[in-house]
Amino acid sequence: MADLKHQLEDPDTPFDAKKQKAGASGDQHILDYINTDTPIEPPVVYGKSWLSAQTAALQSAKTKNETLREAYYPSEPMKFMDSEGELHELVKSLSAISTLEDDTSEVFRYFTSKTAKILLDLLTNHPNIDIKIQVLRIFNDLLEDGEAPAVHTTDLANALMGLAFHTVLGELLIYSQTIADTAEFVILILGILINLVNNFPGSASKNLFETATIQRFVISRLSDEFTASLEINQLVIKQYSTEYLFNISQDNVDDVQVRLLSDNTLLDAILVGLSALTKPSIMRVYADTDEMQELVENLIDMLCLLVQFPVCKTEFIDLQGLELFFRILDVTLGCNGYFNATWGFDTFTKCLSGLFLGQHTDSISLFEKFIQLNGLKHLYGNFDTPYLSLFKGSKKAALKKNYDRILTITIALLKNTSIESVERMRLINKLLEDDYFKVKIMVSNAIKLESRLSKYGVEEEVPTDGLKESYFAKLSDGLAYLQKTYVILAWLSLEDLSISTAINEIFSKATKGKVSDASLKLLPVLQEYRLELLYPESEGNIHFREEKEDYLDMVNTLIDLISP
């Protein structure tokens, strides 16, 4: 396109200059062309009449090409190639439909009811890959994701799904494995799948999720060998596959275990994909590409979703997922790291938060294995990062988020390690090492936050209705930080009387013996929770009965800690 641009005349060049230039070069035919009053063709009006004519011509060209192909393929291809070229050009001309404004509803209704059916038939049955690609481009452009899909786009999606579009897409993915140079073909299909899931949740998403051929294909793309010689298009295919898989799993989370986890290949495929992060030869080539970073984030999102299922937690341990993650963290944070250190730690805490979420049939072994693999070193390596206020913009949002995750993970570790175990002792020692340094950091951060929250704690200062949502969101987030901090301090206080005494001294010194308004806001919440523990609505939950005493002790300690 660059060469063509330099060949074009400047439309503002005076006529005499054009004439002189043409004469000097001897290009008399250019001069003759300039001097000729060439009629200007009227612009094409892309209305219903145009589309009706194009659709009729498309049907005619399709019928003609099918007849000639049947008669002369494969012995005399020249006898049907002209008709095939004409058919391709007609399909290509229909791409203009995606440029029309939303208010041309009559045109889109005609396209959906008439033209789309012919295009879908070509996509399904015509053997020419270029024609298939052109049809896919049209559908992809029309189904392009947006904040609010137009009515005509929704109608098209519903019409296509009514014509078993999901089945067609699955069959096309299988077909792509039988031909060469299919990267664009596959990328377009995956783009359409992503648009359908993002823009049309519900029936469209459910139909796609139940199409086994699609799920098998995208999972297989994750399992493909990841080497430094991988072409960028193949990386895009991996990226799109993970994006589709995560989005559709979120939309059908109740069916994930039945549809995706039954053959035990998905989690393995995700870990294989993530293992590329431990290979410097690959990261030197791809680490700075948007495609690689999107791929890794998609893999992490998918992993965090899957490990919420007990079967995946167990499988994650069996497949040495924790070991893999520590190797990844060493690469991303080490001297040979190729990713930003903040990004690497964010990935680490995000995965752990997902892994530690909820109950697990063998949860204690999971948490204790984490400690055995020196996970505490990685988790608390950046714990001395100064606390960043929730009320100072989003520039350091990743650090705020990571601090919150560290608190959440710490609570999970305290809750799920055996009281008498070596791992429990290592955890407590890690939290209290260096003269209670981490405890002092937690208390200091909590006090800073309390100071800011106190500005939001006066009823008369509640903003107007338009700002109430933001105001209460900040207040709620701040109180959640405080609650997590105090819960950790309460757990530690239960370990030993000397620890409890030391924490009370640190807390009293930091607050100068005073309790802030923010802390007081937690008291009624904790007192209500204490009543729920003392008088639960149902005593039938065995798990609840087993843990009730531990929680009650913790809440009592917490109330004593922050009470005036």
NUKE-13663 format. One record per residue (C-alpha): residue in three letters; y, z, x. Coordinates in steps of 0.05 Angstrom, whole numbers, padded with zeros to 5 digits, always signed. Example, Ala and Ser with C-alpha at 12.3 -4.5 7.8 and 13.67 -1.06 7.14 Angstrom:
2
ALA-00090+00156+00246 SER-00021+00143+00273 
//
This chain:
564
MET+00000+00000+00000 ALA+00047+00012+00059 ASP+00042-00061+00083 LEU+00055-00087+00013 LYS+00116-00044+00005 HIS+00149-00074+00067 GLN+00136-00144+00042 LEU+00175-00135-00023 GLU+00247-00158-00030 ASP+00302-00108-00043 PRO+00322-00123-00116 ASP+00395-00110-00098 THR+00398-00163-00043 PRO+00451-00216-00060 PHE+00426-00284-00081 ASP+00459-00320-00022 ALA+00425-00273+00027 LYS+00358-00288-00005 LYS+00372-00362-00001 GLN+00394-00358+00072 LYS+00333-00317+00091 ALA+00286-00365+00056 GLY+00319-00426+00089 ALA+00318-00395+00158 SER+00244-00381+00153 GLY+00228-00450+00126 ASP+00196-00420+00064 GLN+00224-00471+00017 HIS+00174-00452-00037 ILE+00207-00383-00041 LEU+00275-00415-00049 ASP+00249-00461-00103 TYR+00220-00400-00139 ILE+00286-00363-00135 ASN+00324-00423-00162 THR+00276-00431-00220 ASP+00292-00397-00285 THR+00224-00364-00291 PRO+00214-00335-00361 ILE+00204-00260-00362 GLU+00142-00239-00400 PRO+00156-00188-00454 PRO+00129-00118-00441 VAL+00062-00101-00471 VAL+00068-00056-00531 TYR+00010-00008-00529 GLY+00001+00003-00602 LYS-00056-00002-00652 SER-00052-00078-00653 TRP-00060-00081-00578 LEU-00118-00033-00579 SER-00152-00069-00637 ALA-00147-00135-00600 GLN-00172-00104-00535 THR-00230-00071-00570 ALA-00251-00136-00604 ALA-00247-00173-00538 LEU-00287-00117-00505 GLN-00342-00122-00556 SER-00344-00198-00550 ALA-00346-00195-00473 LYS-00400-00141-00475 THR-00444-00183-00522 LYS-00433-00246-00480 ASN-00450-00210-00415 GLU-00512-00177-00444 THR-00537-00245-00468 LEU-00525-00279-00401 ARG-00555-00222-00362 GLU-00618-00222-00404 ALA-00625-00297-00393 TYR-00609-00303-00318 TYR-00622-00236-00285 PRO-00646-00231-00230 SER-00660-00304-00213 GLU-00591-00335-00224 PRO-00538-00280-00219 MET-00480-00329-00211 LYS-00489-00350-00283 PHE-00470-00282-00311 MET-00424-00254-00256 ASP-00360-00286-00286 SER-00374-00253-00353 GLU-00387-00187-00318 GLY-00320-00193-00282 GLU-00285-00207-00348 LEU-00319-00146-00379 HIS-00298-00102-00321 GLU-00225-00125-00326 LEU-00224-00110-00401 VAL-00251-00040-00389 LYS-00200-00030-00335 SER-00143-00051-00381 LEU-00161+00004-00429 SER-00142+00056-00378 ALA-00071+00048-00405 ILE-00092+00090-00465 SER-00086+00153-00423 THR-00012+00140-00410 LEU+00008+00140-00483 GLU+00048+00196-00514 ASP+00014+00247-00559 ASP+00053+00224-00620 THR+00015+00157-00623 SER-00040+00190-00662 GLU-00059+00127-00700 VAL-00077+00092-00635 PHE-00120+00151-00611 ARG-00156+00156-00677 TYR-00175+00083-00671 PHE-00197+00093-00599 THR-00240+00152-00618 SER-00273+00118-00678 LYS-00282+00048-00649 THR-00268+00038-00575 ALA-00300+00101-00548 LYS-00368+00083-00578 ILE-00368+00016-00541 LEU-00348+00049-00476 LEU-00402+00102-00485 ASP-00454+00048-00496 LEU-00431+00013-00431 LEU-00434+00079-00395 THR-00505+00092-00420 ASN-00536+00023-00416 HIS-00498-00025-00370 PRO-00528-00030-00300 ASN-00463-00046-00263 ILE-00441+00018-00227 ASP-00368-00006-00222 ILE-00364-00013-00298 LYS-00394+00056-00307 ILE-00343+00085-00258 GLN-00286+00052-00295 VAL-00310+00081-00362 LEU-00316+00150-00330 ARG-00244+00145-00304 ILE-00219+00131-00374 PHE-00256+00190-00405 ASN-00236+00236-00347 ASP-00163+00218-00355 LEU-00164+00230-00430 LEU-00201+00296-00424 GLU-00157+00320-00367 ASP-00147+00395-00369 GLY-00082+00425-00393 GLU-00055+00488-00424 ALA-00061+00461-00495 PRO-00103+00399-00505 ALA-00072+00350-00553 VAL-00103+00339-00621 HIS-00127+00270-00603 THR-00161+00298-00540 THR-00198+00350-00582 ASP-00219+00296-00632 LEU-00245+00253-00575 ALA-00284+00311-00544 ASN-00315+00328-00611 ALA-00333+00255-00624 LEU-00365+00247-00556 MET-00405+00311-00563 GLY-00428+00286-00631 LEU-00454+00224-00596 ALA-00495+00267-00548 PHE-00446+00259-00490 HIS-00476+00319-00455 THR-00544+00285-00454 VAL-00513+00221-00427 LEU-00478+00259-00371 GLY-00542+00294-00352 GLU-00580+00228-00349 LEU-00524+00197-00307 LEU-00530+00253-00256 ILE-00604+00239-00250 TYR-00588+00164-00244 SER-00539+00179-00188 GLN-00597+00203-00144 THR-00629+00134-00146 ILE-00570+00094-00119 ALA-00528+00093-00056 ASP-00454+00109-00047 THR-00448+00151-00110 ALA-00396+00202-00088 GLU-00340+00178-00134 PHE-00390+00169-00191 VAL-00414+00241-00186 ILE-00344+00270-00175 LEU-00319+00236-00239 ILE-00378+00264-00279 LEU-00367+00334-00252 GLY-00292+00327-00266 ILE-00308+00310-00339 LEU-00356+00369-00344 ILE-00302+00416-00317 ASN-00251+00389-00366 LEU-00298+00396-00424 VAL-00314+00468-00407 ASN-00242+00488-00392 ASN-00210+00455-00452 PHE-00264+00457-00505 PRO-00301+00523-00504 GLY-00350+00537-00559 SER-00395+00482-00583 ALA-00380+00433-00526 SER-00390+00486-00473 LYS-00454+00511-00507 ASN-00484+00441-00511 LEU-00469+00429-00438 PHE-00499+00497-00419 GLU-00563+00480-00456 THR-00570+00413-00419 ALA-00620+00432-00365 THR-00612+00367-00326 ILE-00539+00384-00312 GLN-00553+00455-00289 ARG-00610+00432-00244 PHE-00566+00379-00212 VAL-00507+00425-00196 ILE-00553+00479-00169 SER-00587+00428-00124 ARG-00520+00407-00096 LEU-00508+00478-00073 SER-00576+00478-00038 ASP-00562+00415+00001 GLU-00557+00425+00076 PHE-00487+00443+00099 THR-00472+00412+00167 ALA-00411+00396+00208 SER-00421+00322+00195 LEU-00416+00331+00119 GLU-00368+00279+00089 ILE-00308+00306+00052 ASN-00332+00274-00013 GLN-00396+00314-00008 LEU-00355+00377+00002 VAL-00316+00360-00061 ILE-00382+00352-00099 LYS-00403+00422-00077 GLN-00334+00449-00096 TYR-00336+00417-00165 SER-00408+00438-00177 THR-00391+00511-00164 GLU-00328+00508-00206 TYR-00366+00478-00265 LEU-00423+00528-00257 PHE-00377+00589-00255 ASN-00333+00566-00313 ILE-00391+00550-00359 SER-00427+00615-00340 GLN-00366+00655-00359 ASP-00363+00619-00425 ASN-00437+00632-00439 VAL-00447+00698-00402 ASP-00496+00725-00454 ASP-00544+00667-00440 VAL-00538+00666-00364 GLN-00601+00706-00352 VAL-00643+00659-00396 ARG-00612+00593-00376 LEU-00595+00601-00302 LEU-00637+00658-00274 SER-00705+00642-00300 ASP-00726+00599-00240 ASN-00696+00645-00186 THR-00662+00589-00148 LEU-00589+00598-00165 LEU-00574+00661-00126 ASP-00611+00633-00066 ALA-00570+00568-00071 ILE-00505+00609-00072 LEU-00525+00649-00011 VAL-00545+00585+00025 GLY-00475+00557+00011 LEU-00441+00621+00035 SER-00483+00621+00099 ALA-00441+00562+00122 LEU-00385+00613+00135 THR-00426+00643+00192 LYS-00430+00577+00229 PRO-00370+00564+00275 SER-00389+00490+00282 ILE-00377+00481+00208 MET-00316+00525+00202 ARG-00279+00490+00258 VAL-00283+00426+00217 TYR-00272+00451+00146 ALA-00240+00520+00147 ASP-00169+00496+00136 THR-00186+00447+00081 ASP-00168+00463+00009 GLU-00237+00439-00012 MET-00272+00490+00032 GLN-00229+00548+00010 GLU-00238+00529-00063 LEU-00313+00522-00053 VAL-00319+00591-00021 GLU-00277+00624-00075 ASN-00320+00591-00128 LEU-00384+00615-00093 ILE-00357+00686-00090 ASP-00336+00685-00163 MET-00405+00661-00182 LEU-00439+00713-00139 CYS-00397+00769-00169 LEU-00416+00746-00239 LEU-00490+00742-00223 VAL-00498+00809-00188 GLN-00477+00843-00252 PHE-00547+00827-00277 PRO-00600+00878-00253 VAL-00649+00823-00234 CYS-00597+00792-00189 LYS-00579+00858-00155 THR-00652+00866-00136 GLU-00657+00794-00114 PHE-00592+00800-00074 ILE-00623+00856-00034 ASP-00689+00819-00024 LEU-00653+00757+00000 GLN-00614+00800+00051 GLY-00548+00785+00016 LEU-00515+00847+00044 GLU-00534+00828+00115 LEU-00505+00758+00103 PHE-00440+00787+00078 PHE-00431+00830+00139 ARG-00442+00770+00184 ILE-00390+00731+00143 LEU-00340+00788+00149 ASP-00351+00791+00225 VAL-00334+00717+00228 THR-00273+00719+00182 LEU-00244+00781+00213 GLY-00269+00775+00285 CYS-00236+00742+00344 ASN-00271+00677+00328 GLY-00251+00679+00255 TYR-00226+00616+00222 PHE-00201+00646+00157 ASN-00142+00690+00147 ALA-00162+00763+00156 THR-00132+00785+00090 TRP-00172+00730+00055 GLY-00236+00752+00089 PHE-00228+00825+00069 ASP-00207+00806-00001 THR-00272+00766-00007 PHE-00312+00825+00019 THR-00283+00876-00029 LYS-00287+00828-00088 CYS-00361+00818-00076 LEU-00375+00892-00068 SER-00337+00908-00131 GLY-00381+00860-00169 LEU-00444+00883-00135 PHE-00431+00957-00148 LEU-00409+00946-00220 GLY-00452+00977-00274 GLN-00520+01009-00271 HIS-00579+00984-00231 THR-00653+01002-00233 ASP-00652+01018-00159 SER-00578+01032-00150 ILE-00586+01088-00099 SER-00625+01044-00051 LEU-00571+00991-00058 PHE-00514+01038-00039 GLU-00554+01073+00015 LYS-00573+01006+00046 PHE-00500+00988+00046 ILE-00486+01050+00088 GLN-00546+01038+00133 LEU-00520+00969+00150 ASN-00454+01000+00174 GLY-00417+00977+00112 LEU-00370+01037+00117 LYS-00340+01010+00181 HIS-00322+00945+00146 LEU-00299+00979+00082 TYR-00252+01030+00114 GLY-00229+00989+00174 ASN-00162+00974+00143 PHE-00154+01038+00103 ASP-00092+01059+00141 THR-00052+01001+00113 PRO+00011+01032+00083 TYR+00009+01034+00007 LEU+00048+00977-00025 SER+00083+00995-00090 LEU+00060+00963-00154 PHE+00133+00952-00170 LYS+00154+00909-00111 GLY+00134+00839-00132 SER+00069+00803-00116 LYS+00079+00781-00043 LYS+00027+00831-00019 ALA-00016+00829-00082 ALA-00080+00819-00043 LEU-00070+00885-00005 LYS-00055+00922-00069 LYS-00117+00894-00100 ASN-00159+00911-00040 TYR-00134+00983-00039 ASP-00153+00989-00112 ARG-00222+00960-00097 ILE-00232+01008-00039 LEU-00219+01066-00086 THR-00267+01037-00138 ILE-00322+01025-00086 THR-00313+01094-00057 ILE-00323+01126-00125 ALA-00386+01084-00134 LEU-00413+01106-00066 LEU-00399+01180-00081 LYS-00433+01173-00149 ASN-00494+01135-00125 THR-00516+01168-00060 SER-00565+01226-00060 ILE-00533+01293-00047 GLU-00580+01312+00010 SER-00587+01243+00041 VAL-00565+01222+00111 GLU-00526+01165+00080 ARG-00486+01215+00037 MET-00469+01255+00099 ARG-00446+01192+00135 LEU-00402+01174+00076 ILE-00370+01244+00072 ASN-00359+01246+00148 LYS-00327+01177+00146 LEU-00279+01198+00091 LEU-00261+01263+00127 GLU-00260+01239+00200 ASP-00198+01244+00244 ASP-00174+01309+00213 TYR-00178+01284+00140 PHE-00137+01222+00158 LYS-00162+01180+00098 VAL-00151+01238+00050 LYS-00080+01245+00075 ILE-00069+01170+00065 MET-00095+01174-00006 VAL-00052+01234-00023 SER+00009+01202+00010 ASN-00001+01137-00028 ALA-00010+01176-00093 ILE+00054+01215-00082 LYS+00093+01152-00068 LEU+00067+01121-00131 GLU+00082+01184-00171 SER+00154+01181-00148 ARG+00160+01110-00174 LEU+00123+01125-00238 SER+00169+01183-00252 LYS+00225+01133-00264 TYR+00184+01103-00319 GLY+00162+01169-00350 VAL+00223+01186-00392 GLU+00217+01165-00465 GLU+00291+01146-00470 GLU+00282+01095-00413 VAL+00229+01055-00448 PRO+00254+00982-00447 THR+00268+00939-00507 ASP+00211+00907-00545 GLY+00212+00844-00502 LEU+00196+00885-00439 LYS+00150+00938-00468 GLU+00086+00900-00450 SER+00106+00894-00377 TYR+00130+00965-00375 PHE+00067+00995-00403 ALA+00024+00950-00359 LYS+00057+00977-00297 LEU+00052+01048-00323 SER-00021+01039-00340 ASP-00038+01007-00272 GLY-00002+01063-00236 LEU-00038+01117-00273 ALA-00104+01082-00260 TYR-00089+01085-00185 LEU-00074+01159-00190 GLN-00136+01172-00230 LYS-00181+01138-00180 THR-00148+01176-00123 TYR-00156+01243-00157 VAL-00228+01228-00177 ILE-00245+01216-00103 LEU-00211+01280-00083 ALA-00249+01317-00137 TRP-00316+01289-00114 LEU-00301+01310-00043 SER-00279+01379-00066 LEU-00347+01389-00098 GLU-00383+01377-00032 ASP-00364+01442+00002 LEU-00316+01500-00008 SER-00282+01488+00059 ILE-00269+01415+00040 SER-00241+01437-00027 THR-00194+01486+00008 ALA-00171+01434+00059 ILE-00156+01382+00004 ASN-00117+01433-00037 GLU-00075+01449+00024 ILE-00061+01376+00038 PHE-00044+01363-00034 SER+00000+01425-00040 LYS+00037+01408+00024 ALA+00050+01336+00003 THR+00075+01356-00066 LYS+00112+01418-00041 GLY+00076+01458-00094 LYS+00102+01415-00151 VAL+00065+01370-00199 SER+00099+01305-00219 ASP+00107+01278-00289 ALA+00058+01223-00272 SER+00004+01273-00255 LEU+00017+01312-00318 LYS+00005+01249-00358 LEU-00067+01250-00333 LEU-00081+01320-00356 PRO-00089+01307-00431 VAL-00133+01247-00416 LEU-00178+01289-00371 GLN-00180+01347-00420 GLU-00201+01300-00475 TYR-00255+01271-00430 ARG-00278+01342-00414 LEU-00287+01355-00488 GLU-00328+01291-00495 LEU-00373+01315-00439 LEU-00381+01384-00470 TYR-00392+01359-00541 PRO-00419+01287-00538 GLU-00429+01251-00603 SER-00501+01235-00584 GLU-00548+01275-00540 GLY-00601+01220-00544 ASN-00578+01183-00482 ILE-00623+01209-00425 HIS-00580+01177-00372 PHE-00518+01211-00400 ARG-00552+01279-00403 GLU-00573+01274-00330 GLU-00503+01258-00306 LYS-00463+01301-00354 GLU-00463+01363-00310 ASP-00440+01325-00248 TYR-00384+01293-00287 LEU-00364+01358-00319 ASP-00359+01393-00251 MET-00317+01335-00225 VAL-00270+01335-00284 ASN-00261+01411-00281 THR-00244+01405-00207 LEU-00196+01349-00220 ILE-00160+01388-00275 ASP-00153+01448-00229 LEU-00126+01403-00174 ILE-00068+01373-00212 SER-00053+01428-00262 PRO+00014+01464-00253 
//
